[in-house]
Amino acid sequence: MVDCQIRPSDVTKFPIIKAMLEIPREEFIPDRFREFAYSGDHIELAYGRVLLEPRIFAKLLDALDIRPDELVLDVGSGLGYSAAVIAQMAEAVVALEELHGFTQQAETKLSRHSIDNAIAEQGILVWGAPHHGPYDVIVLEGAVGQIPELLVDQLKTGGRIATVFSNGVTGQCCIGIKQARSVSWRPVFNAVAPVMPGFQERQEFVF
């Protein structure tokens, strides 16, 4: 996976390569998909929810450049794979998951791999986890139509947020920098992923 998908995508930062080599991806996905753990595709976790394909996830981390003294909120962490990888780079990670069964499994898997600087937190994804914040970095593990202000409020001034903005059949991974109460976005690369439930763009009523 690293040699065929990550390095050819110009991801060369040592902490990312090391983490993705050390964390066994197959142990953080549903058993029925284990044989596809290292494929170059998204892996379905639940309706509208996926484990991002390795290339997108790695390039997203590369653009964020997470530092060892930073607190990260991982929104939609699934069974904990993304949090396990991010924990190798950050000071601490809050792995937020809405599905109770996923949270319990993530907690078990993180503990099994002695990852003691990541906690599995159950909560509504669009609400974030404000009681642990504010955060230096927020990562959304799926595409969005819009970012709730409640999440933006949990980001420190100068902090970074990363997600895939969906345009229907196309999308872009973007990095945002918090400035006062707004976010300045820049596109990083093209990417497509399912929009996470609750993050769809609101449609305005037209009479």
Backbone torsions as a table, in degrees:
resi	resn	phi	psi	omega
1	MET	NA	-48.7	-178.6
2	VAL	-65.0	-46.9	-176.5
3	ASP	-72.4	-31.7	-174.7
4	CYS	-96.3	-23.3	-175.6
5	GLN	-120.7	-40.7	-172.7
6	ILE	-81.5	-58.3	-178.9
7	ARG	-61.1	-40.6	177.3
8	PRO	-64.5	-14.3	177.8
9	SER	-92.2	15.6	177.8
10	ASP	66.7	27.4	172.5
11	VAL	-97.0	111.0	-173.7
12	THR	-126.3	-2.0	-179.0
13	LYS	-62.8	128.3	-174.2
14	PHE	-58.3	-44.3	-178.6
15	PRO	-59.6	-35.1	179.5
16	ILE	-70.5	-48.4	179.4
17	ILE	-58.8	-46.8	-178.5
18	LYS	-61.2	-46.2	-178.1
19	ALA	-64.2	-41.4	-177.3
20	MET	-75.3	-19.7	172.4
21	LEU	-78.5	-34.8	-172.4
22	GLU	-86.9	-32.7	-176.5
23	ILE	-86.2	118.5	-177.1
24	PRO	-75.2	100.4	-175.0
25	ARG	-56.0	-35.7	-176.0
26	GLU	-64.6	-19.3	-178.9
27	GLU	-87.0	-2.4	-177.6
28	PHE	-118.1	23.1	177.9
29	ILE	-131.0	162.2	176.9
30	PRO	-56.9	142.4	-175.9
31	ASP	-53.2	-35.7	-175.1
32	ARG	-68.3	-13.4	-178.5
33	PHE	-110.8	7.8	-174.3
34	ARG	-56.3	-36.2	-178.1
35	GLU	-68.6	-15.9	179.4
36	PHE	-102.5	11.9	-172.0
37	ALA	-56.4	-35.2	-174.8
38	TYR	-108.8	19.0	175.2
39	SER	-74.4	168.3	-179.3
40	GLY	-91.9	32.0	-177.1
41	ASP	-123.8	161.8	168.8
42	HIS	-64.2	149.1	175.8
43	ILE	-115.3	124.8	-176.4
44	GLU	-68.1	132.0	176.3
45	LEU	-107.8	-40.5	179.2
46	ALA	-164.4	178.4	-178.3
47	TYR	-58.4	122.1	179.1
48	GLY	74.5	7.9	-175.5
49	ARG	-128.9	132.8	179.6
50	VAL	-137.2	160.9	163.7
51	LEU	-88.0	118.5	-175.1
52	LEU	-58.0	144.8	177.9
53	GLU	-59.3	148.5	-173.0
54	PRO	-55.3	-40.3	-176.8
55	ARG	-63.1	-47.1	-179.6
56	ILE	-63.2	-46.0	-178.4
57	PHE	-61.5	-44.7	-178.3
58	ALA	-66.4	-42.8	179.7
59	LYS	-66.6	-34.3	177.0
60	LEU	-63.7	-45.1	177.7
61	LEU	-65.2	-37.5	179.4
62	ASP	-61.2	-42.6	-179.7
63	ALA	-69.8	-33.2	-179.5
64	LEU	-73.7	-34.1	179.8
65	ASP	52.0	59.6	-177.7
66	ILE	-65.7	136.6	-176.3
67	ARG	-105.8	159.9	-174.6
68	PRO	-66.0	-13.6	-178.8
69	ASP	-105.0	16.5	-172.1
70	GLU	-106.7	146.9	175.4
71	LEU	-98.7	128.6	-173.6
72	VAL	-120.5	135.2	169.8
73	LEU	-102.4	119.0	-179.3
74	ASP	-104.5	102.4	-172.6
75	VAL	-89.7	120.0	-177.3
76	GLY	81.6	47.3	-172.9
77	SER	-74.2	-6.2	176.8
78	GLY	61.8	-126.3	-179.5
79	LEU	-92.2	9.6	170.0
80	GLY	103.7	0.6	-177.4
81	TYR	-60.8	-50.9	-176.9
82	SER	-61.2	-40.6	178.6
83	ALA	-64.7	-38.5	179.4
84	ALA	-63.1	-40.0	178.4
85	VAL	-69.5	-48.2	-177.7
86	ILE	-62.5	-33.7	-179.3
87	ALA	-61.5	-22.0	177.9
88	GLN	-74.3	-13.9	-176.0
89	MET	-112.9	-29.1	-171.9
90	ALA	-99.7	168.7	173.3
91	GLU	-73.1	-40.4	179.9
92	ALA	-157.6	152.3	-179.0
93	VAL	-131.9	134.5	170.3
94	VAL	-103.6	112.7	-177.5
95	ALA	-93.3	97.2	-175.3
96	LEU	-88.3	127.4	179.5
97	GLU	-140.9	140.8	-176.1
98	GLU	-87.2	-31.1	-175.6
99	LEU	-85.4	119.2	-172.9
100	HIS	-57.3	-43.5	-179.9
101	GLY	-61.6	-37.0	178.4
102	PHE	-65.9	-42.1	-179.0
103	THR	-60.7	-45.6	179.4
104	GLN	-61.6	-44.1	180.0
105	GLN	-66.2	-41.1	179.4
106	ALA	-61.2	-42.7	179.3
107	GLU	-59.3	-44.3	179.7
108	THR	-64.8	-44.8	-176.8
109	LYS	-68.2	-41.0	178.4
110	LEU	-63.0	-41.1	178.8
111	SER	-65.9	-40.9	-178.6
112	ARG	-59.9	-32.0	-178.9
113	HIS	-99.4	17.1	174.5
114	SER	56.4	37.5	177.2
115	ILE	-94.6	95.2	-172.1
116	ASP	-99.0	4.3	176.5
117	ASN	-109.6	21.3	174.0
118	ALA	-131.2	134.3	176.3
119	ILE	-117.6	140.3	176.9
120	ALA	-91.2	120.2	-175.2
121	GLU	-119.3	129.5	175.8
122	GLN	-92.6	134.3	178.5
123	GLY	179.4	168.2	178.4
124	ILE	-68.9	125.6	-172.9
125	LEU	-58.9	-43.9	-176.5
126	VAL	-69.6	-14.3	178.0
127	TRP	-87.9	-18.1	-176.7
128	GLY	70.4	-154.2	178.8
129	ALA	-140.8	71.3	-171.7
130	PRO	-62.4	-27.0	-177.1
131	HIS	-68.5	-16.5	176.5
132	HIS	-97.9	-13.8	-174.3
133	GLY	-84.1	-171.3	3.8
134	PRO	-76.5	161.1	-172.6
135	TYR	-109.0	149.3	172.7
136	ASP	-77.7	-33.7	-175.8
137	VAL	-140.9	139.1	170.8
138	ILE	-125.3	129.4	178.6
139	VAL	-118.6	131.5	176.2
140	LEU	-106.9	121.1	-172.8
141	GLU	-89.1	58.5	-179.6
142	GLY	164.5	176.9	-179.5
143	ALA	-85.8	160.3	178.4
144	VAL	-136.7	158.1	168.9
145	GLY	-94.8	-30.5	178.2
146	GLN	-156.5	160.6	178.4
147	ILE	-105.8	122.2	178.0
148	PRO	-62.3	140.3	178.6
149	GLU	-59.5	-30.2	-179.9
150	LEU	-59.4	-36.0	177.2
151	LEU	-72.1	-43.4	179.4
152	VAL	-58.6	-37.7	-179.6
153	ASP	-63.9	-21.1	-178.1
154	GLN	-88.6	-0.1	-179.7
155	LEU	-96.0	134.7	176.8
156	LYS	-64.3	152.4	171.7
157	THR	-61.4	128.2	-174.4
158	GLY	90.0	-7.3	179.1
159	GLY	-74.0	166.2	-177.3
160	ARG	-116.6	148.0	176.5
161	ILE	-134.6	139.9	-176.5
162	ALA	-132.0	138.9	177.0
163	THR	-162.2	172.8	171.7
164	VAL	-103.5	119.6	174.7
165	PHE	-88.1	124.4	-176.8
166	SER	-92.6	137.8	175.6
167	ASN	-119.9	39.0	-175.4
168	GLY	87.7	-102.8	-178.9
169	VAL	-87.2	-12.1	179.1
170	THR	-120.7	173.5	178.7
171	GLY	-169.5	164.9	178.0
172	GLN	-136.2	134.9	170.1
173	CYS	-80.2	128.9	-178.0
174	CYS	-128.3	148.4	174.3
175	ILE	-111.4	129.7	178.3
176	GLY	-111.7	143.2	176.1
177	ILE	-113.5	126.6	-178.9
178	LYS	-73.6	126.1	176.6
179	GLN	-128.6	108.5	-173.8
180	ALA	55.7	-115.1	-178.9
181	ARG	-108.7	10.9	178.8
182	SER	-120.5	171.7	-179.9
183	VAL	-126.4	131.9	175.0
184	SER	-98.1	118.4	-173.5
185	TRP	-101.7	146.7	170.4
186	ARG	-136.4	135.4	177.2
187	PRO	-72.3	144.4	-178.1
188	VAL	-114.9	-48.4	177.9
189	PHE	-161.2	161.7	177.9
190	ASN	-77.6	139.5	-179.7
191	ALA	-159.4	152.1	178.8
192	VAL	-129.7	135.1	176.9
193	ALA	-155.8	157.9	176.2
194	PRO	-64.1	143.6	175.7
195	VAL	-73.7	127.6	-179.7
196	MET	-67.6	139.3	177.5
197	PRO	-54.1	133.0	-179.7
198	GLY	96.4	-13.9	-177.9
199	PHE	-108.6	14.7	177.6
200	GLN	-68.0	150.0	177.9
201	GLU	-70.1	131.9	179.3
202	ARG	-69.4	136.3	177.3
203	GLN	-93.0	130.8	177.8
204	GLU	-79.2	144.4	178.0
205	PHE	-76.5	128.8	177.5
206	VAL	-119.2	126.5	179.4
207	PHE	-94.6	NA	NA
